[in-house]
């Protein structure tokens, strides 16, 4: 039984940081799929996906708190961060398309 459980935890290949960044940049389900494709087990794959998702939320929380220190209005800060979360990826894609 222990040997079967160990197979879910030991990766066969692929890097954990890459899986975390995929989960951070796209979404946790894609990160989980990438971890599975890299050979990570069930538990390890979900850990990679959750780590990427938590990193995303940490960046958003840090950005919101730092911006709120300057603006002093939580509602305005929330709207600015939300609009940034939507418009920045669109702007990055358009700039990359031009290059």
C-alpha positions as CSV (number, residue, x, y, z in Angstrom):
1,X,0.0,0.0,0.0
2,X,2.8,2.4,0.9
3,X,4.5,1.8,-2.5
4,X,1.3,2.7,-4.4
5,X,0.9,5.9,-2.4
6,X,4.6,6.8,-3.0
7,X,4.0,6.6,-6.7
8,X,1.6,9.5,-6.4
9,X,4.2,11.7,-4.7
10,X,7.4,11.0,-6.7
11,X,7.7,13.0,-10.0
12,X,9.1,11.2,-13.1
13,X,10.4,14.4,-14.8
14,X,9.7,18.1,-15.3
15,X,10.3,20.9,-13.0
16,X,8.1,22.1,-10.1
17,X,8.8,25.8,-10.7
18,X,7.6,25.5,-14.3
19,X,4.3,23.9,-13.1
20,X,3.9,26.6,-10.4
21,X,4.4,29.3,-13.0
22,X,1.9,27.7,-15.4
23,X,-0.7,27.6,-12.6
24,X,0.2,31.2,-11.7
25,X,-0.1,32.5,-15.3
26,X,-3.0,30.5,-16.6
27,X,-5.1,28.8,-14.0
28,X,-4.8,25.9,-11.5
29,X,-6.4,23.3,-13.7
30,X,-3.9,23.9,-16.5
31,X,-1.1,23.8,-13.9
32,X,-2.5,20.5,-12.6
33,X,-2.6,19.1,-16.2
34,X,1.0,20.3,-16.8
35,X,2.2,18.7,-13.6
36,X,0.5,15.5,-14.6
37,X,2.1,15.6,-18.0
38,X,5.5,16.2,-16.4
39,X,5.0,13.0,-14.4
40,X,4.0,14.4,-11.0
41,X,1.6,12.3,-9.0
42,X,-1.9,13.2,-7.9
43,X,-1.0,14.9,-4.6
44,X,2.2,16.5,-5.9
45,X,0.4,17.8,-9.0
46,X,-2.4,19.4,-6.9
47,X,0.3,20.9,-4.6
48,X,2.0,22.5,-7.6
49,X,-1.3,23.9,-8.9
50,X,-2.4,25.2,-5.5
51,X,1.1,26.8,-5.0
52,X,0.8,28.7,-8.3
53,X,-2.7,29.8,-7.4
54,X,-1.7,31.0,-4.0
55,X,1.3,32.9,-5.5
56,X,-1.2,34.7,-7.8
57,X,-3.4,35.7,-4.9
58,X,-0.3,36.8,-2.9
59,X,0.7,39.1,-5.7
60,X,-2.8,40.6,-6.0
61,X,-3.1,41.0,-2.2
62,X,0.4,42.7,-2.0
63,X,-0.5,45.0,-4.9
64,X,-3.8,45.9,-3.4
65,X,-2.4,46.7,0.0
66,X,0.5,48.8,-1.4
67,X,-1.8,50.7,-3.7
68,X,-4.2,51.3,-0.8
69,X,-1.4,52.9,1.2
70,X,-1.2,55.6,-1.4
71,X,-4.9,56.0,-2.4
72,X,-6.5,55.6,1.1
73,X,-9.8,54.5,-0.3
74,X,-10.4,50.7,-0.4
75,X,-13.2,50.9,-3.0
76,X,-11.1,52.9,-5.5
77,X,-8.2,50.6,-4.9
78,X,-10.3,47.5,-5.5
79,X,-11.6,48.9,-8.8
80,X,-8.1,49.9,-10.0
81,X,-6.7,46.5,-9.2
82,X,-9.7,44.7,-10.8
83,X,-9.4,46.8,-14.0
84,X,-5.6,46.2,-14.0
85,X,-6.2,42.4,-13.7
86,X,-8.4,42.6,-16.8
87,X,-6.6,45.1,-19.0
88,X,-2.9,44.4,-18.4
89,X,-3.0,40.9,-20.0
90,X,-4.9,42.3,-23.0
91,X,-2.3,45.1,-23.4
92,X,0.6,42.6,-23.0
93,X,-0.9,40.4,-25.7
94,X,-1.3,43.3,-28.1
95,X,2.2,44.5,-27.5
96,X,3.6,41.0,-28.1
97,X,1.5,40.8,-31.3
98,X,3.2,43.9,-32.6
99,X,6.7,42.5,-32.1
